[in-house]
Amino acid sequence: MSYPHIKNFYLLDFYQKIDWNSMTFFVVFDERFMSKKLLFLVGDARYFLSHRQLLAKAAFKQGWEVALMTSHSSLQNLSLPPWLSVFPLQHVHRGSFGLLQNVLALKEMKDVLADYHPNVLHSVGVKFIPFSTLLNVPKALYDLGGLGYIFTSSEGSLKDRIKRSVLKNVIFNPFFARTFKNPKNQILIQNPDDLQDLKKLFFWKKHWEQVIHIIPGSGIDLSVFNVHPIPPKTPFVVSCVSRLLKDKGITELVQAARLLKDLPLEIRLYGAVDPNNPSSLTEQKVQQWHQQKDIIFKGFATDMNQVYQETHIAVLPSYREGLPRSLLEAAGCGRPIITTDVPGCRQTVVPEITGWLIPAKDPEALAEQIRKSFLTAPQILTDMGQKGRLFVQNYFSDTAIHHKILGLYSSSFTLLILQTFF
C-alpha cells in the first residue's frame, strides 16, 4: 500500500492511537520525514516578534517550516529571523472592517494559501475569525489573546457602540458558530473568564472542551530578563508599559498621578498610540499630560530590562486583558505589580504576595495603592519581586507554554495524516 503524501514511511518511535468511526487504527511513523508547514496569520508583524516569535522558533526547531502572513505596512524597518518566510498582505490594516478592504484581503490570503499549502494555520486575534470559513485550510488554531475591542469595550459614542453591536452579533457570532462546527478548528484563550464568555456563545456545542483550550499567554523566556535590585528610594518610579488605549486604564493612571503630587514619584508611561484602533488615545492628549507633568511619557520601549531596572513598581490599570505580557515581563525582572481585578490581569498576580489587585476604573484606589507601595520597605518589595519571578517561572515560562501549543500542532498533523490514510 502506498501513501503518496508521505516522502518516506518508517516504523520508528512515534505512534498515535485514535478511534476512527468506531474502529481503532495504529499508525506508526517518524514525523521528521514529513513536510510540516505552519503559517501564522498576525495583523501586526511587531506583535508577532514580541509575542509569537519564540513559539514560532520552537516549532522550527521541531522540524516545522514556519511562515508569517501579516500586514505589509507593519514590516517596515523590522529585522526578521532567516528561518521565517514572510507573505506581506497589502490590504490588512488594524481596525479596518471595510467590506472592499476585507474582500481584497481575503483574496490575498487565498493566494498565499494556494502557494504555501500549510498543514496548520495559527491565526492571532479576533478579527480574522470571519475569514475562517472562507479559507480552505486543513487545520486552524484561533489564538484570541483577549476578546478585544468588539467584545469587551464599553467606551465610545453611541455610533461606536452600535457599530460594535452589529459587528459582534451580525458578523462575528455567526462566524464563530459556523467555524467551530468543524472539529479541525480550535480556539486558544488565555484565562478562565474568557472561557465562561465563550461557553455562552457555544451553548449549542456539547463538547466545547475539545474546541477551546486555556493556554496562559505565549510564554516568557526568563533567560532574557534579569532580576535587578530595587533602585534607590527617590524618585519612586512607577512604570506602565502598554498600548495607549483608553481600555488600558491610562486615563485613570493620569488621574491617580494627580492625586499623588505630594510624593516624590515619577509615573512613567511607555507605549505608542494606535490610530487604527477606535479606543486609542491621541498623541496630542498624551503629550499634553506629559507637558503638564502628570506623567512622564517615554514613548515605545524595546528594552524591558532597562525599563524595569529603573522601576520600583509596575502598573497596568486595564479594563480587561487576555494575559498582559508586560506584567509578566515586569515580574520576570523582579518587580511587584499593581493591576486591576479583571479577567486576564488578575491571573498575573498572587494578591499581597507578588503584587496588589485594585478595582478597575477607580483612580482613587489606584492612587491609594501606589501610596502604600511607596511606604513599603524596599526589602519587602524585593521579596515580592522574587516571588513574582518564581510565579512566572512556574506557570508562564516559554518551556511550559510552548510544549502545550506544539502538542496541538502535532496532534493536528497526526489527525490530518490519518485522514489522508483512511
N, C-alpha and C positions, 0 to 999 in steps of 0.2 A: 504494500500500500504506500503511495507517495503523497507527500504533503508539499505542494508547490510553493506555499507561502513561507516555508522554513528553509534557510540556507543549508543547515545541517541538523541532523537529529541524533542525539546521543542519550544513552541510558546512563545518566550520571547521578548527580547528587541532589536533584531537586524534583519534588513531586507535589502534585495538587490533587486532592480528592474532592469531588463535587457531585452532588446529587443532581442529575440532569434528567428532567422529566421522569422522575421516579426510578431512574436507573443510575447505578454508580459506575463511574469510569475512573481509572487511574491513568494519568498521563505523566510520564517521567521525561524531563528534558532539561537541558542546560541553557538558561536564558542568555548566557554570554555569547551564544552563537546565533542569536536572533536580532534582527533590526528593531530597536525600540526607539520611537520618536515621541518626544514630549514637546508640546507647544504651549507657551504661556501667552495669554491674552491680557494685557495690562494697559490701562489708558495712559499712564504716565511712566516713561522709562525711568525717571528718577525714583519713583516709588518702587519699581522693580528692583533697582540697585540697592535701595536701603532696606527693603522688606522681604524680597524673594530671591535675591541673588545667591545667598548661601544655600538655600534649598535647591535651587537650580544646579549649583555646583556639586552638591551631594548626589543629585540624580546623575549628573555627568560622570561622576566617579564610579557610579554603579552600572555604567555602560549605556546610559540613555544618550541619544542625540538630543540636544536641547536648543530650542529656538524661541524667539520673542517676537510677538506681533504687537506693535504699540504705535502710538501717535508719532507721526514724523516730526512734528514741531518739538516734542519733548526730548528728542535725541540730540538736539543741538548742544555742542560743547561738552558732550559726555564721552567718557572713556569706557568702552565695553570690553569684557573679557574675550580672549581669542577663541575660546571653545563655544561661544554663543553665536548662533545665526540670528540675524535680525531681519524682520519684514516690516518696513515703515508703512503706516497707514495715513494717507493724506486727508481722510475725511473723518477721523476720530478726534474729537475735542472734548475736554472736560466740560460738563454742564450743558452740553448741547443735546437737545431732544428733537431738533427739526426733522421733519419727515424726509425731505430730499437728502439732507446730510446723512441720515441713517441708512437710506436706501443705497447711497453711494458707498458708505462704509461697509454695508453688508456684501456688496459686490466685491469690494477689495478683499474682505475676509474669505469669501468663497474662492477667489483666485489663489490666495495663499494656501488654503487647504488642498486645493487641486494640485498645487505644486509640491507641497511638503508631505502630505499624507500622514498626519500624526496618528499615533496609536491612542494618545491621551491628550486632551485639551484641558489645561488648567487656567480657568478664567477667573480673574480677580475683580471683584466689585459687582454691585447690584445691577449696574447699568447694562451689562452685556447679557443678562438673562433673556430679554425678549428676542435676541438673535438666535438663541439656542435651538429652537425648533426649526429654524430655517437653515442651520448649518449641519451638514452631514458629517458628523464625527463619530468614530466608534465608541468613544467614552469621553465624558466631560465631568470635571470636578469644578463646581462653582464655589469659589472661595470668597465668601461675602465680606469678611472682615467685620465691619459693623453694618447694620441695616441701612445706614445712610440717610441723607437729606430727605429723600422721598418718603421714607417710612417713619422717621423719628422727629424731624424738625417741626416745631410749633411756632416758629418765628415767621415774620414777613407780613406783607399786605394781604388783604382779602384775595386779591388776584393771585398771589403766590400760593396761598392755601388752597384755593380752588384748583390751581394747576397741579399741585401735589396730589390732591384727592383724585383727579382724573387720571394722572399717570399711575397712581397706585392701584386704583380699583378697576380701571378700564383696560390698562395695558399690562402692568406688572403682575398683578394677582392671577389673571387668566393664564399668562405665560408661565408663571411659577407652576400652576397646577398641571398644565399640559406638558411642560418639560419633565417633571418628575414622576409622571406616569410611566416614563421609560426607566426601567430598573438600572440601566447602564449609567444614568446620570445621578450624581450625588452632590450634596451640599456640605461645605465646611464652614462652621461657625466657631466663634471664639469664646462664648460664655453661655452659661445656663439660661440667662434671661432671654437672650435671642432665641434659644430653643423653645421656650414657652410661647413666644410670639409666633414662631413658625409652626408649632404644633396646632395653633388655632387655624392657620392657613391650610394645614394638611389634615384637617379633621376627617377628611374622607379616606385617608390612606391608613390602612390597618398597620402596616409595617414601616412606619416612618423612621424607626430606629435603624433600618437598613439604608436609608437615604441620607439622613442628617448625622453628621459627625462633629462632636465638640472637640476641637483641637486648639488649645490656647495660644494663638499667635503663630509666628513663623520661626520662632526660636532665636535666642540670643547667644552669640558667640562670646562667652565671657573672657576668652583669651585676649580679646582686643580692648577690654575695659579694665582699667586699673582702679584699685581701691586707693583713694587719696586721703591723707589726713584732713580732718576738718580745718579749714583755714582760720586765721586769727578772727577774733570776735567782731571787730569793726573794720569795714562795714559788714553788716549781716546780709548776705546775698541770698535772695530767693529767686530761683530761675524757673521760667515757664518755657518749655520747648514745644511748639505746636504750630499747626497751620493756623493762620489768623482768620478764624471763622467765629461768628457770633455763638455758634453752638458749642464752642470750646470754652466758653465762660470768660473770654478775655475782658469783656466789659465789666464783669463782676470783679475781676482781678484789679482792674484800674480803680474801681470804686473802693475796694479794700485798701489799696495803696494810699488813697486819700485820707483814710481813717487812721493811718499809721505814721503820719508826718512827724510825730514826736519822737520816733525811734530812728537810730542811725542805720537805716535799711537801704539796700539797693534792690529793687524789684526789676529783674531783667527779663525781657521778652525776646525770644528767639523764634524766627519763622518768617514766612512770606505770605503776602496776600494771594488770593486765588480768584482772579477776576471772572473766571468761568463758573465759579460756584455761587449760587444765589445767596448763600449765607455768609459770604466773605465780607470782612471789614475792608475799608478803603485805605490805601496808602496815606491819603491826606489825614484821615482820622488818627491813624497810628502815629504819624509824625506830629500831629497836634498834641497827643498825650506825651510824647517824648519832649517836645518843646516846653510843655507845662511842667515837666519834671514829675509827672505822675508815675511814669515808669521809664526805664532806660531801654530803648529799642535797639537791639543788637543786629537785627537782620537775620538772614538764613545762615545757619551754622552747620558745618560738616564734621568738626572735631568735637565729639561729645566728651571725650576725656578732658579736653581743655575747658569746656563749659562747666563740667561738674567739679573739676579740680578747684575752681574759684567759687563754688556754690556751697551754702550751708544746707539749704532745703530745696527740694524740687516740688513744684506745684503744678497741678492741672485741674482747674475747676470746671471740667466739661459736663455737658448735659447728658451725654451718652457716648459710649465707645464700643468698639469690638473688643480690643485689648490694646491699650495705648503703649506703643513701643518706647516712647520717650521716657515713661515712668520706669519701665523695666531696665532701660539703659542707665537711668539715674540710680536705681537700686544696685545695678551691677557695678557702679562706681562707688558704692558705699554711702549713698545719700538717703536720708529719711524722706518720706513722701507725704505731701498733703494733697488729697484729691477728694472727689465727691462720691457720695454713697449712691452710685447709679450703676446700671449694667456696664460691664467692661472695666470701669475704674475700680470698683470695689474688689475685683479679683486680684488686683496688683498689690494689695496692702493687707498685712495682718494687723488689725487695729491695735494701737498702743504698743505694738511690738516692733514693727518696721515703718510705721507712719500713722497717719490720722485720717479719718473719714469725716467729711462735713456735708451738710445738705447742699444740694445744687441750687443755683440762682440765689445765693444768700451771701452777699458781700460782707455783712456784719460777722457772720460765723467764720468766714474765711479770714477776715482781719483778726478776729479773736484768736484763732488757732495759730496764725503767724506770730502774733504777740507772745503766745505761750511758748512757741518754739524758740523765739528769741531769748526767752528767760530760762530755757532748758540748759543744763550744764553741758559743755562740749563733750564730756566723756559719755553722757547718756546718748547724745546724737551719734557719737561714734559707734556705740554698741548697737543702736537701732540700725545704722547703716550696714554694719557687718551682718546682722541678722537678715537684712533685706537682700544682700547679695546671696546669702545661703538659700533664701527662699526662691530667688530666681534660678539658682543652680539646680535646686531640687525639682522645680515644676516647669520652668520655661526655657531651659537650655536648648541650644540648637540640636544637640545629640538626641534628646528625647523627642522633640517635636518632629524632626526630620525622619526619624525612624517610623513614626506613625503615618506620615504623609507618603513616604516612599513605599510603605506597605500597601497603601491604597493604589498607588500606581501599579505595583507588581501584581496585586490581585486582579486589577482591571485587565492587565496584559494577559494574565493566565486565562481569564474568562474569555477574552477575545480569541485566544488560540484554540480553546475548547470549542467555541462557536464555529471556528474555521474547520476543525476536525469533524464535528458531528452535525 
